[in-house]
């Protein structure tokens, strides 16, 4: 069977996976967006369906102090005795915590906080005990992969915190996960930073607390030396065993906008590679690398990787595919009859630590197109935004003027915030916004009152991680904002279509 990476395209980084029955479940990081920790289900590891989010309530997800790329880092999902656990770090709040559920399709518990430092926590269950690990510091001040036993009911630390591995020497040791295969413990982690030097490393031991010995062929997975190759930054993985005893790794990676152009815009994505464990050697991917096309005999030949369907208001839902910057304000969003009604507030897309009226969906491929109709803007400024963060976004907007309406393009790149195109348009009538995604550019055009307006192109690299920093990817967003008090009349959006 042949499949394409990434298997989960778009801004879905730091994947973690577990198996329960004949199904697989996967979570990824979500940072400052709400709801938190998207949750996916699969029958075959190649095709994934989002079934919701893990963190759906403010009590689970404090975001008041979550700036760009803040809050939720690197979740791990595990199942024990039929109960699912998701453990993660809220770097903008109280640190490490986990939640649990007995119904993967239902609500999750309130947070159980663990008094441990570090990030990228993971859980390991064995013989009625639960072990907690992270990249942190032990009681002696030694840093590395730390491990202790916890009370899974309360989160209380039950044993001495011990540093069990210092990694292989690469910077930013993170993403520790513990497994047991054939009576041997394997500890997998990431090093090199979640950038172009990212890599997956592994060690093994006969004892759960070590000492752990490096496998002979570290790093077991990295694309750091593949010059002129589109898929880069491969690392931060998790392992799962299928029904046939085959071991697979899900891991993050990102696609450059060109073979020799070191920019990526749509974020870190989820890839899949086969893994073979042979004692003190571990083989992952194709000779320790991840390829965009994978040929494998581990999957049946009749398995078909589904293509991305056209995105519309009909086949997406708020709080599932659509997410918000921090919290959505009550009463400012209405989803009805395949229309979206947004009521603007004073908080703007440019503001830090704000709650703008915004709903976004991930850009999933570097090439494609989208269109949406703005039926009315009310007393708002309303429009479409390509949003990386509050300092890096491109907006196509419309707002009322004394004599009618004004159509404009607003570009925010770091300290630069300018209106680059501006047109007077009729006071009434629908507006159709069209955006073309290209690897190197975004192109913008608008039809208003039967007249076409060309708003030109902008280089995509200015919405890249290399320019903006942070850990997220471009969202295709709808927004409304107002200079007055909260808007009493909505901006109305319809006829959404996104296709790749």
NUZAFI-153406 format. One record per residue (C-alpha): z, y, x. Coordinates in nm, 4 decimals. Example, Ala and Ser with C-alpha at 12.3 -4.5 7.8 and 13.67 -1.06 7.14 Angstrom:
<pts>
{zz->0.7800; yy->-0.4500; xx->1.2300}
{zz->0.7140; yy->-0.1060; xx->1.3670}
</pts>
This chain:
<pts>
{zz->0.0000; yy->0.0000; xx->0.0000}
{zz->-0.0734; yy->0.3523; xx->0.1164}
{zz->0.1377; yy->0.6535; xx->0.0221}
{zz->0.1520; yy->1.0170; xx->0.1238}
{zz->0.4444; yy->1.2130; xx->0.2682}
{zz->0.6303; yy->1.4049; xx->0.1559}
{zz->0.7230; yy->1.1835; xx->-0.1397}
{zz->0.9235; yy->1.4723; xx->-0.2843}
{zz->0.7247; yy->1.7892; xx->-0.2016}
{zz->0.8667; yy->2.1385; xx->-0.2023}
{zz->1.2120; yy->2.2755; xx->-0.1258}
{zz->1.4120; yy->1.9488; xx->-0.1435}
{zz->1.5960; yy->1.9212; xx->0.1914}
{zz->1.8746; yy->1.7008; xx->0.3278}
{zz->1.7973; yy->1.3982; xx->0.1090}
{zz->2.0515; yy->1.1248; xx->0.0443}
{zz->1.9796; yy->0.8025; xx->-0.1411}
{zz->2.1595; yy->0.5047; xx->-0.2919}
{zz->2.0551; yy->0.1982; xx->-0.4919}
{zz->2.2165; yy->0.0699; xx->-0.8120}
{zz->2.0642; yy->-0.2275; xx->-0.9877}
{zz->1.6892; yy->-0.1989; xx->-0.9508}
{zz->1.6815; yy->0.1796; xx->-0.9352}
{zz->1.7235; yy->0.4333; xx->-0.6584}
{zz->1.8969; yy->0.7687; xx->-0.6887}
{zz->1.8450; yy->1.0664; xx->-0.4616}
{zz->2.0044; yy->1.4106; xx->-0.4189}
{zz->1.9161; yy->1.7122; xx->-0.2063}
{zz->2.0693; yy->2.0444; xx->-0.1039}
{zz->2.0528; yy->2.3430; xx->-0.3377}
{zz->2.2275; yy->2.6328; xx->-0.1537}
{zz->2.2845; yy->2.9485; xx->-0.3646}
{zz->2.0867; yy->2.8310; xx->-0.6673}
{zz->2.2209; yy->2.7062; xx->-1.0007}
{zz->2.2475; yy->2.4324; xx->-1.1208}
{zz->2.3376; yy->2.2608; xx->-0.7946}
{zz->2.2238; yy->1.9389; xx->-0.6248}
{zz->1.9059; yy->1.8165; xx->-0.7979}
{zz->1.9233; yy->1.4480; xx->-0.8954}
{zz->1.6259; yy->1.2088; xx->-0.8957}
{zz->1.5588; yy->0.8498; xx->-1.0019}
{zz->1.2942; yy->0.6047; xx->-0.8798}
{zz->1.1854; yy->0.2460; xx->-0.9308}
{zz->0.9936; yy->0.2201; xx->-0.6038}
{zz->1.1110; yy->0.4931; xx->-0.3564}
{zz->0.7674; yy->0.6561; xx->-0.3693}
{zz->0.7622; yy->0.8084; xx->-0.7191}
{zz->1.0625; yy->1.0216; xx->-0.8136}
{zz->1.1599; yy->1.1726; xx->-1.1489}
{zz->1.4186; yy->1.4466; xx->-1.1776}
{zz->1.6873; yy->1.3452; xx->-1.4266}
{zz->1.9025; yy->1.6550; xx->-1.3885}
{zz->2.1510; yy->1.8167; xx->-1.1535}
{zz->2.4920; yy->1.7041; xx->-1.0362}
{zz->2.6675; yy->2.0418; xx->-1.0438}
{zz->2.6066; yy->2.2021; xx->-1.3824}
{zz->2.9230; yy->2.4069; xx->-1.4441}
{zz->3.0731; yy->2.7130; xx->-1.2778}
{zz->3.3967; yy->2.5219; xx->-1.2255}
{zz->3.2057; yy->2.2747; xx->-1.0065}
{zz->2.9986; yy->2.5340; xx->-0.8250}
{zz->3.1618; yy->2.8639; xx->-0.7211}
{zz->2.8740; yy->3.0919; xx->-0.6215}
{zz->3.0262; yy->3.4390; xx->-0.6320}
{zz->3.0205; yy->3.4699; xx->-0.2519}
{zz->2.7059; yy->3.2667; xx->-0.1910}
{zz->2.4525; yy->3.4787; xx->-0.0050}
{zz->2.1066; yy->3.3607; xx->0.1019}
{zz->2.1201; yy->2.9924; xx->0.2060}
{zz->2.4922; yy->2.9825; xx->0.1305}
{zz->2.6994; yy->2.7470; xx->-0.0851}
{zz->2.5796; yy->2.3844; xx->-0.1145}
{zz->2.4871; yy->2.2028; xx->0.2065}
{zz->2.3762; yy->1.8426; xx->0.2581}
{zz->2.5029; yy->1.6189; xx->-0.0242}
{zz->2.5535; yy->1.2437; xx->0.0087}
{zz->2.5283; yy->1.0115; xx->-0.2923}
{zz->2.7004; yy->0.6718; xx->-0.3006}
{zz->2.7937; yy->0.4173; xx->-0.5674}
{zz->3.1013; yy->0.1935; xx->-0.5638}
{zz->3.2018; yy->-0.0500; xx->-0.8414}
{zz->2.9549; yy->0.1167; xx->-1.0777}
{zz->3.0871; yy->0.4679; xx->-1.0179}
{zz->2.8642; yy->0.7280; xx->-0.8510}
{zz->3.0018; yy->0.9787; xx->-0.6024}
{zz->2.8360; yy->1.2904; xx->-0.4630}
{zz->3.0111; yy->1.4531; xx->-0.1666}
{zz->2.9008; yy->1.7836; xx->-0.0163}
{zz->3.0125; yy->2.1142; xx->0.1361}
{zz->3.0325; yy->2.4514; xx->-0.0354}
{zz->3.0294; yy->2.6719; xx->0.2746}
{zz->3.0822; yy->2.9833; xx->0.0605}
{zz->3.3953; yy->2.8515; xx->-0.1083}
{zz->3.6614; yy->2.5924; xx->-0.0235}
{zz->3.4580; yy->2.3551; xx->0.1912}
{zz->3.4226; yy->1.9807; xx->0.1402}
{zz->3.4530; yy->1.8159; xx->-0.2005}
{zz->3.3154; yy->1.5357; xx->-0.4122}
{zz->3.2480; yy->1.4710; xx->-0.7792}
{zz->3.1974; yy->1.1423; xx->-0.9609}
{zz->3.0461; yy->0.9978; xx->-1.2773}
{zz->3.0305; yy->0.6628; xx->-1.4546}
{zz->2.7088; yy->0.7718; xx->-1.6289}
{zz->2.4309; yy->0.8794; xx->-1.3944}
{zz->2.2572; yy->1.0540; xx->-1.6868}
{zz->2.5707; yy->1.2363; xx->-1.7985}
{zz->2.8136; yy->1.4974; xx->-1.6723}
{zz->2.9986; yy->1.4749; xx->-1.3423}
{zz->3.3688; yy->1.5292; xx->-1.2812}
{zz->3.5474; yy->1.8404; xx->-1.1664}
{zz->3.5542; yy->1.8816; xx->-0.7866}
{zz->3.7968; yy->1.6777; xx->-0.5774}
{zz->3.8550; yy->1.8848; xx->-0.2626}
{zz->3.9111; yy->1.7187; xx->0.0743}
{zz->4.1097; yy->1.9032; xx->0.3404}
{zz->3.8685; yy->1.8329; xx->0.6225}
{zz->3.6587; yy->2.0687; xx->0.8301}
{zz->3.2926; yy->2.0381; xx->0.9211}
{zz->2.9844; yy->2.0001; xx->0.7033}
{zz->2.7507; yy->1.7195; xx->0.5965}
{zz->3.0239; yy->1.4889; xx->0.4631}
{zz->2.9602; yy->1.1256; xx->0.3782}
{zz->3.1545; yy->0.8417; xx->0.2138}
{zz->3.1678; yy->0.4753; xx->0.3090}
{zz->3.3359; yy->0.2089; xx->0.0926}
{zz->3.4656; yy->-0.1248; xx->0.2245}
{zz->3.7428; yy->-0.3668; xx->0.1219}
{zz->3.8911; yy->-0.1301; xx->-0.1322}
{zz->3.9047; yy->0.1579; xx->0.1145}
{zz->3.7056; yy->0.4795; xx->0.1280}
{zz->3.6176; yy->0.6435; xx->0.4588}
{zz->3.5276; yy->1.0120; xx->0.4854}
{zz->3.3199; yy->1.1443; xx->0.7720}
{zz->3.1651; yy->1.4746; xx->0.8707}
{zz->3.0707; yy->1.6682; xx->1.1793}
{zz->3.4097; yy->1.8188; xx->1.2510}
{zz->3.7140; yy->1.8262; xx->1.4736}
{zz->3.9881; yy->1.5652; xx->1.4934}
{zz->4.3642; yy->1.6112; xx->1.5308}
{zz->4.3293; yy->1.6325; xx->1.9114}
{zz->4.0698; yy->1.9085; xx->1.8967}
{zz->3.7842; yy->1.6780; xx->1.9896}
{zz->3.4634; yy->1.7547; xx->1.8010}
{zz->3.1811; yy->1.5248; xx->1.6967}
{zz->3.1430; yy->1.2795; xx->1.4117}
{zz->3.4933; yy->1.2516; xx->1.2675}
{zz->3.6229; yy->0.9806; xx->1.0387}
{zz->3.9351; yy->0.9084; xx->0.8332}
{zz->4.0427; yy->0.7141; xx->0.5291}
{zz->4.0966; yy->0.9057; xx->0.2046}
{zz->4.2422; yy->0.8321; xx->-0.1386}
{zz->3.9302; yy->0.8315; xx->-0.3521}
{zz->4.1328; yy->0.9285; xx->-0.6594}
{zz->4.2835; yy->1.2433; xx->-0.5107}
{zz->4.0885; yy->1.3252; xx->-0.1926}
{zz->4.4090; yy->1.3069; xx->0.0130}
{zz->4.3641; yy->1.2137; xx->0.3782}
{zz->4.5450; yy->0.8830; xx->0.4401}
{zz->4.4899; yy->0.8216; xx->0.8103}
{zz->4.4559; yy->0.9997; xx->1.1395}
{zz->4.1284; yy->1.1839; xx->1.1801}
{zz->3.9380; yy->1.0323; xx->1.4717}
{zz->3.6227; yy->1.1421; xx->1.6504}
{zz->3.4134; yy->0.8265; xx->1.6571}
{zz->3.0938; yy->0.9522; xx->1.8234}
{zz->2.9722; yy->1.2521; xx->2.0203}
{zz->2.6045; yy->1.1848; xx->1.9613}
{zz->2.3412; yy->1.1686; xx->2.2343}
{zz->2.3788; yy->1.5241; xx->2.3637}
{zz->2.1427; yy->1.7098; xx->2.1328}
{zz->2.2640; yy->2.0317; xx->1.9750}
{zz->2.4022; yy->2.0544; xx->1.6209}
{zz->2.5225; yy->1.6987; xx->1.5675}
{zz->2.5226; yy->1.6592; xx->1.1891}
{zz->2.4372; yy->1.4398; xx->0.8908}
{zz->2.6558; yy->1.1363; xx->0.9800}
{zz->2.6133; yy->0.8251; xx->0.7643}
{zz->2.7763; yy->0.4851; xx->0.8175}
{zz->2.6193; yy->0.1507; xx->0.7223}
{zz->2.6828; yy->-0.2183; xx->0.7804}
{zz->2.4013; yy->-0.4629; xx->0.8490}
{zz->2.4720; yy->-0.8240; xx->0.9502}
{zz->2.8377; yy->-0.7572; xx->1.0392}
{zz->2.7465; yy->-0.4635; xx->1.2629}
{zz->2.8295; yy->-0.1018; xx->1.1830}
{zz->2.5533; yy->0.1507; xx->1.2368}
{zz->2.6223; yy->0.5229; xx->1.2535}
{zz->2.3227; yy->0.7463; xx->1.1982}
{zz->2.3159; yy->1.1218; xx->1.2546}
{zz->2.0808; yy->1.4136; xx->1.3227}
{zz->2.0565; yy->1.6378; xx->1.6277}
{zz->1.8427; yy->1.9208; xx->1.7573}
{zz->1.8860; yy->2.1583; xx->1.4635}
{zz->1.6841; yy->2.1472; xx->1.1441}
{zz->1.3853; yy->2.3015; xx->1.3192}
{zz->1.1062; yy->2.1844; xx->1.5481}
{zz->1.3418; yy->1.9835; xx->1.7711}
{zz->1.5036; yy->1.7926; xx->1.4847}
{zz->1.5619; yy->1.4187; xx->1.5340}
{zz->1.7486; yy->1.1169; xx->1.3979}
{zz->1.9798; yy->0.9256; xx->1.6332}
{zz->2.1845; yy->0.6095; xx->1.5885}
{zz->2.4686; yy->0.4098; xx->1.7419}
{zz->2.6324; yy->0.0753; xx->1.6624}
{zz->2.9707; yy->-0.0976; xx->1.6870}
{zz->3.1575; yy->-0.4119; xx->1.5835}
{zz->3.4466; yy->-0.1954; xx->1.4651}
{zz->3.4417; yy->0.0700; xx->1.1939}
{zz->3.6186; yy->0.3157; xx->1.4246}
{zz->3.4061; yy->0.2304; xx->1.7245}
{zz->3.3574; yy->0.2729; xx->2.0082}
{zz->2.9941; yy->0.3326; xx->1.9105}
{zz->2.7150; yy->0.2595; xx->2.1557}
{zz->2.3776; yy->0.4319; xx->2.1414}
{zz->2.0832; yy->0.2185; xx->2.0411}
{zz->1.8342; yy->0.1778; xx->2.3236}
{zz->1.5518; yy->0.3810; xx->2.1757}
{zz->1.7097; yy->0.7087; xx->2.0625}
{zz->1.5909; yy->0.9228; xx->1.9022}
{zz->1.4812; yy->0.6657; xx->1.6480}
{zz->1.2756; yy->0.9277; xx->1.4627}
{zz->1.1365; yy->1.2685; xx->1.5607}
{zz->0.8104; yy->1.4627; xx->1.5437}
{zz->0.9257; yy->1.7153; xx->1.8047}
{zz->0.6562; yy->1.6236; xx->2.0589}
{zz->0.3612; yy->1.6086; xx->1.8188}
{zz->0.1691; yy->1.9232; xx->1.9047}
{zz->-0.1056; yy->2.0192; xx->1.6635}
{zz->0.0457; yy->1.8097; xx->1.3878}
{zz->0.1200; yy->1.9547; xx->1.0456}
{zz->0.4400; yy->1.7628; xx->0.9666}
{zz->0.7318; yy->1.8827; xx->1.1798}
{zz->1.1109; yy->1.9148; xx->1.1789}
{zz->1.1751; yy->1.5515; xx->1.0868}
{zz->1.5428; yy->1.4604; xx->1.0751}
{zz->1.8575; yy->1.4464; xx->0.8592}
{zz->1.7992; yy->1.1065; xx->0.7046}
{zz->1.9704; yy->0.8400; xx->0.4957}
{zz->1.9065; yy->0.4652; xx->0.4736}
{zz->1.8750; yy->0.2330; xx->0.1760}
{zz->1.7950; yy->-0.1389; xx->0.1441}
{zz->1.5495; yy->-0.2553; xx->-0.1227}
{zz->1.5519; yy->-0.5793; xx->-0.3250}
{zz->1.3509; yy->-0.7587; xx->-0.0571}
{zz->1.5901; yy->-0.6738; xx->0.2250}
{zz->1.3646; yy->-0.4019; xx->0.3676}
{zz->1.5353; yy->-0.0910; xx->0.5013}
{zz->1.3951; yy->0.2553; xx->0.4324}
{zz->1.4827; yy->0.6036; xx->0.5446}
{zz->1.4479; yy->0.9205; xx->0.3401}
{zz->1.4578; yy->1.2271; xx->0.5605}
{zz->1.3582; yy->1.5900; xx->0.5646}
{zz->1.0514; yy->1.7403; xx->0.7264}
{zz->0.8324; yy->2.0427; xx->0.6731}
{zz->0.4620; yy->2.1116; xx->0.6716}
{zz->0.3246; yy->2.3964; xx->0.8825}
{zz->0.0664; yy->2.6267; xx->0.7279}
{zz->-0.1733; yy->2.5092; xx->1.0005}
{zz->-0.1853; yy->2.2633; xx->1.2873}
{zz->-0.1212; yy->2.5342; xx->1.5424}
{zz->0.0578; yy->2.7892; xx->1.3243}
{zz->0.4337; yy->2.7531; xx->1.3560}
{zz->0.5281; yy->2.8744; xx->1.0086}
{zz->0.6353; yy->2.6855; xx->0.6980}
{zz->0.6751; yy->2.8428; xx->0.3565}
{zz->0.7612; yy->2.5841; xx->0.0928}
{zz->1.0774; yy->2.4618; xx->0.2596}
{zz->1.2017; yy->2.1360; xx->0.4023}
{zz->1.0777; yy->1.8397; xx->0.2002}
{zz->1.1710; yy->1.4749; xx->0.1470}
{zz->0.9753; yy->1.2086; xx->0.3353}
{zz->0.9966; yy->0.8273; xx->0.3385}
{zz->0.9504; yy->0.5843; xx->0.6291}
{zz->1.0163; yy->0.2118; xx->0.6805}
{zz->1.2939; yy->0.1148; xx->0.9216}
{zz->1.3593; yy->-0.2058; xx->1.1164}
{zz->1.7016; yy->-0.2767; xx->1.2664}
{zz->1.7030; yy->-0.5275; xx->1.5515}
{zz->2.0464; yy->-0.5333; xx->1.7088}
{zz->2.0620; yy->-0.2574; xx->1.9684}
{zz->1.7183; yy->-0.1220; xx->1.8805}
{zz->1.6108; yy->0.0555; xx->1.5608}
{zz->1.2496; yy->0.1302; xx->1.4769}
{zz->1.1610; yy->0.4007; xx->1.2243}
{zz->0.8261; yy->0.5231; xx->1.0972}
{zz->0.5190; yy->0.4889; xx->1.3149}
{zz->0.6421; yy->0.4511; xx->1.6737}
{zz->0.9383; yy->0.6717; xx->1.5949}
{zz->0.7412; yy->0.9416; xx->1.4140}
{zz->0.6663; yy->1.0271; xx->1.0535}
{zz->0.3043; yy->1.0435; xx->0.9449}
{zz->0.1594; yy->1.2173; xx->0.6419}
{zz->-0.0144; yy->0.8946; xx->0.5414}
{zz->0.1824; yy->0.5684; xx->0.5552}
{zz->0.0290; yy->0.2219; xx->0.5311}
{zz->0.2856; yy->-0.0492; xx->0.4672}
{zz->0.2988; yy->-0.4093; xx->0.3513}
{zz->0.6536; yy->-0.3581; xx->0.2237}
{zz->0.5252; yy->-0.2153; xx->-0.1026}
{zz->0.2902; yy->-0.3922; xx->-0.3472}
{zz->-0.0778; yy->-0.3057; xx->-0.3291}
{zz->-0.0857; yy->-0.2238; xx->-0.7005}
{zz->0.1793; yy->0.0451; xx->-0.6641}
{zz->0.0241; yy->0.3850; xx->-0.7349}
{zz->0.1675; yy->0.7104; xx->-0.6072}
{zz->0.1460; yy->0.9472; xx->-0.9015}
{zz->-0.0234; yy->1.2807; xx->-0.8587}
{zz->0.1545; yy->1.6057; xx->-0.9350}
{zz->0.0907; yy->1.6912; xx->-1.2991}
{zz->0.0036; yy->2.0404; xx->-1.4178}
{zz->0.3264; yy->2.2352; xx->-1.4686}
{zz->0.3681; yy->2.4092; xx->-1.8053}
{zz->0.6526; yy->2.5372; xx->-2.0185}
{zz->0.6052; yy->2.2259; xx->-2.2315}
{zz->0.6769; yy->1.9672; xx->-1.9604}
{zz->0.9544; yy->2.1526; xx->-1.7749}
{zz->1.3034; yy->2.2565; xx->-1.8744}
{zz->1.5491; yy->2.5299; xx->-1.7816}
{zz->1.8282; yy->2.3877; xx->-1.5677}
{zz->1.6123; yy->2.0940; xx->-1.4592}
{zz->1.2968; yy->2.2099; xx->-1.2817}
{zz->1.3829; yy->2.5775; xx->-1.3416}
{zz->1.6766; yy->2.7201; xx->-1.1486}
{zz->1.8601; yy->3.0506; xx->-1.1224}
{zz->1.9867; yy->3.2786; xx->-0.8449}
{zz->2.3599; yy->3.2125; xx->-0.8603}
{zz->2.4506; yy->3.2053; xx->-1.2305}
{zz->2.2327; yy->3.2860; xx->-1.5302}
{zz->2.3983; yy->3.5555; xx->-1.7417}
{zz->2.4709; yy->3.4437; xx->-2.0958}
{zz->2.2255; yy->3.5695; xx->-2.3557}
{zz->1.9635; yy->3.6837; xx->-2.1057}
{zz->1.7399; yy->3.3751; xx->-2.1305}
{zz->1.5742; yy->3.2240; xx->-2.4366}
{zz->1.3347; yy->2.9275; xx->-2.4262}
{zz->1.1537; yy->2.8854; xx->-2.7579}
{zz->0.8154; yy->2.7607; xx->-2.8806}
{zz->0.6780; yy->2.7293; xx->-2.5257}
{zz->0.7693; yy->3.0890; xx->-2.4602}
{zz->1.0320; yy->3.2329; xx->-2.2298}
{zz->1.2220; yy->3.5468; xx->-2.3287}
{zz->1.3973; yy->3.7307; xx->-2.0458}
{zz->1.6334; yy->4.0237; xx->-2.0989}
{zz->1.6603; yy->4.2429; xx->-1.7916}
{zz->1.9780; yy->4.3631; xx->-1.6238}
{zz->2.0409; yy->4.6208; xx->-1.3517}
{zz->2.0726; yy->4.3546; xx->-1.0812}
{zz->1.7447; yy->4.3349; xx->-0.8938}
{zz->1.5646; yy->4.0754; xx->-0.6867}
{zz->1.6318; yy->4.2898; xx->-0.3771}
{zz->2.0100; yy->4.2885; xx->-0.4261}
{zz->2.2403; yy->4.0602; xx->-0.2291}
{zz->2.5144; yy->3.8646; xx->-0.4088}
{zz->2.3580; yy->3.9679; xx->-0.7408}
{zz->2.2761; yy->3.7919; xx->-1.0681}
{zz->1.9249; yy->3.9103; xx->-1.1536}
{zz->1.7422; yy->3.7866; xx->-1.4597}
{zz->1.5272; yy->3.5334; xx->-1.2784}
{zz->1.4192; yy->3.1747; xx->-1.3242}
{zz->1.2254; yy->2.9942; xx->-1.0550}
{zz->1.0473; yy->2.6673; xx->-0.9939}
{zz->0.9644; yy->2.5286; xx->-0.6500}
{zz->0.6220; yy->2.5726; xx->-0.4962}
{zz->0.5352; yy->2.2113; xx->-0.4186}
{zz->0.2103; yy->2.2275; xx->-0.2251}
{zz->0.0623; yy->2.4835; xx->0.0153}
{zz->-0.2596; yy->2.5035; xx->-0.1867}
{zz->-0.2926; yy->2.5525; xx->-0.5609}
{zz->-0.2954; yy->2.8149; xx->-0.8322}
{zz->-0.0815; yy->2.9453; xx->-1.1135}
{zz->-0.1288; yy->3.1639; xx->-1.4172}
{zz->0.1045; yy->3.3031; xx->-1.6800}
{zz->0.0741; yy->3.5506; xx->-1.9635}
{zz->0.3145; yy->3.8408; xx->-2.0074}
{zz->0.2995; yy->3.9074; xx->-2.3808}
{zz->0.5354; yy->4.2040; xx->-2.3694}
{zz->0.7729; yy->4.3678; xx->-2.1253}
{zz->0.9958; yy->4.5554; xx->-2.3692}
{zz->1.1986; yy->4.8165; xx->-2.1820}
{zz->1.2028; yy->4.6020; xx->-1.8687}
{zz->1.0178; yy->4.5828; xx->-1.5473}
{zz->0.8884; yy->4.2271; xx->-1.5741}
{zz->0.6637; yy->3.9998; xx->-1.3788}
{zz->0.6026; yy->3.7084; xx->-1.1468}
{zz->0.7563; yy->3.6756; xx->-0.8022}
{zz->0.7012; yy->3.4516; xx->-0.5030}
{zz->1.0626; yy->3.4424; xx->-0.3896}
{zz->1.2032; yy->3.3230; xx->-0.0585}
{zz->1.5172; yy->3.5366; xx->-0.0667}
{zz->1.6270; yy->3.8853; xx->-0.1705}
{zz->1.4603; yy->4.0396; xx->0.1359}
{zz->1.1426; yy->3.8321; xx->0.1334}
{zz->0.9441; yy->3.8190; xx->-0.1895}
{zz->0.6158; yy->3.9391; xx->-0.3393}
{zz->0.6168; yy->4.0582; xx->-0.7007}
{zz->0.3392; yy->4.1255; xx->-0.9498}
{zz->0.5060; yy->4.3421; xx->-1.2122}
{zz->0.4489; yy->4.5678; xx->-1.5085}
{zz->0.6680; yy->4.8443; xx->-1.6486}
{zz->0.6470; yy->5.1183; xx->-1.9099}
{zz->0.5585; yy->5.4758; xx->-1.8215}
{zz->0.5485; yy->5.7903; xx->-2.0314}
{zz->0.1844; yy->5.7388; xx->-2.1148}
{zz->0.1482; yy->5.3616; xx->-2.1140}
{zz->0.2215; yy->5.0910; xx->-1.8588}
{zz->0.1883; yy->5.0562; xx->-1.4865}
{zz->0.0762; yy->4.7397; xx->-1.3088}
{zz->0.1855; yy->4.7030; xx->-0.9470}
{zz->0.2396; yy->4.4718; xx->-0.6511}
{zz->0.5700; yy->4.5033; xx->-0.4689}
{zz->0.6156; yy->4.3482; xx->-0.1248}
{zz->0.9590; yy->4.3037; xx->0.0316}
{zz->0.9610; yy->4.1757; xx->0.3899}
{zz->1.2902; yy->4.2324; xx->0.5688}
{zz->1.3608; yy->4.6069; xx->0.5860}
{zz->1.0134; yy->4.6856; xx->0.4504}
{zz->0.9967; yy->4.7277; xx->0.0722}
{zz->0.6762; yy->4.8894; xx->-0.0550}
{zz->0.4459; yy->4.9051; xx->-0.3545}
{zz->0.1023; yy->4.8259; xx->-0.2128}
{zz->-0.1147; yy->4.8304; xx->-0.5281}
{zz->-0.0666; yy->5.0299; xx->-0.8463}
{zz->-0.2782; yy->5.0713; xx->-1.1625}
{zz->-0.2350; yy->5.2442; xx->-1.4976}
{zz->-0.3075; yy->4.9970; xx->-1.7782}
{zz->-0.3079; yy->5.0198; xx->-2.1599}
{zz->0.0289; yy->5.0560; xx->-2.3333}
{zz->-0.0195; yy->4.7449; xx->-2.5446}
{zz->-0.1714; yy->4.3998; xx->-2.5095}
{zz->-0.1161; yy->4.0808; xx->-2.3154}
{zz->-0.1363; yy->4.0650; xx->-1.9377}
{zz->-0.2584; yy->3.7540; xx->-1.7563}
{zz->-0.1310; yy->3.7102; xx->-1.3999}
{zz->-0.3175; yy->3.4747; xx->-1.1652}
{zz->-0.2012; yy->3.3690; xx->-0.8188}
{zz->-0.3955; yy->3.1503; xx->-0.5761}
{zz->-0.1984; yy->2.9606; xx->-0.3114}
{zz->-0.3729; yy->2.9098; xx->0.0197}
{zz->-0.2163; yy->2.7862; xx->0.3403}
{zz->-0.2575; yy->3.1235; xx->0.5095}
{zz->-0.2580; yy->3.3623; xx->0.2130}
{zz->-0.1474; yy->3.4273; xx->-0.1413}
{zz->-0.4105; yy->3.5944; xx->-0.3605}
{zz->-0.3284; yy->3.8025; xx->-0.6717}
{zz->-0.5291; yy->3.9196; xx->-0.9726}
{zz->-0.4450; yy->4.0415; xx->-1.3217}
{zz->-0.6363; yy->4.0754; xx->-1.6484}
{zz->-0.5070; yy->4.3526; xx->-1.8730}
{zz->-0.6911; yy->4.4777; xx->-2.1787}
{zz->-0.9981; yy->4.2785; xx->-2.0823}
{zz->-1.0217; yy->4.4445; xx->-1.7431}
{zz->-0.9778; yy->4.2607; xx->-1.4130}
{zz->-0.7541; yy->4.4049; xx->-1.1431}
{zz->-0.7717; yy->4.2706; xx->-0.7887}
{zz->-0.4344; yy->4.3039; xx->-0.6164}
{zz->-0.5548; yy->4.1571; xx->-0.2901}
{zz->-0.4034; yy->3.8995; xx->-0.0564}
{zz->-0.0883; yy->3.8723; xx->0.1495}
{zz->-0.0265; yy->3.6476; xx->0.4484}
{zz->0.1932; yy->3.3532; xx->0.3532}
{zz->0.3753; yy->3.3525; xx->0.6884}
{zz->0.5808; yy->3.6535; xx->0.5803}
{zz->0.7492; yy->3.4268; xx->0.3256}
{zz->0.8114; yy->3.1560; xx->0.5838}
{zz->1.1408; yy->3.0264; xx->0.7160}
{zz->1.0401; yy->3.1411; xx->1.0635}
{zz->1.0280; yy->3.5013; xx->0.9366}
{zz->1.2971; yy->3.4998; xx->0.6676}
{zz->1.5420; yy->3.2607; xx->0.8313}
{zz->1.7619; yy->3.0408; xx->0.6168}
{zz->1.7091; yy->2.6935; xx->0.4772}
{zz->1.5240; yy->2.7387; xx->0.1478}
{zz->1.1587; yy->2.7526; xx->0.0388}
{zz->0.9359; yy->2.9642; xx->-0.1831}
{zz->1.0109; yy->2.9628; xx->-0.5551}
{zz->0.7578; yy->3.0712; xx->-0.8176}
{zz->0.9704; yy->3.2961; xx->-1.0349}
{zz->0.9680; yy->3.4950; xx->-1.3563}
{zz->1.1899; yy->3.8015; xx->-1.3669}
{zz->1.2984; yy->4.1016; xx->-1.5704}
{zz->1.5065; yy->4.3983; xx->-1.4568}
{zz->1.5941; yy->4.7406; xx->-1.5933}
{zz->1.7206; yy->5.0747; xx->-1.4671}
{zz->1.9228; yy->5.1329; xx->-1.7829}
{zz->2.2015; yy->4.9259; xx->-1.9328}
{zz->2.1227; yy->4.5652; xx->-2.0187}
{zz->1.7893; yy->4.5391; xx->-2.1989}
{zz->1.7885; yy->4.4989; xx->-2.5777}
{zz->1.4231; yy->4.3922; xx->-2.5854}
{zz->1.2882; yy->4.0933; xx->-2.3961}
{zz->1.0013; yy->4.0383; xx->-2.1621}
{zz->0.8002; yy->3.7529; xx->-2.3097}
{zz->0.6137; yy->3.4957; xx->-2.1001}
{zz->0.3741; yy->3.2241; xx->-2.2244}
{zz->0.0815; yy->3.0022; xx->-2.1253}
{zz->0.2221; yy->2.8975; xx->-1.7907}
{zz->0.0041; yy->2.6735; xx->-1.5769}
{zz->0.0713; yy->2.5667; xx->-1.2174}
{zz->-0.1659; yy->2.3147; xx->-1.0595}
{zz->-0.2183; yy->2.1805; xx->-0.7084}
</pts>
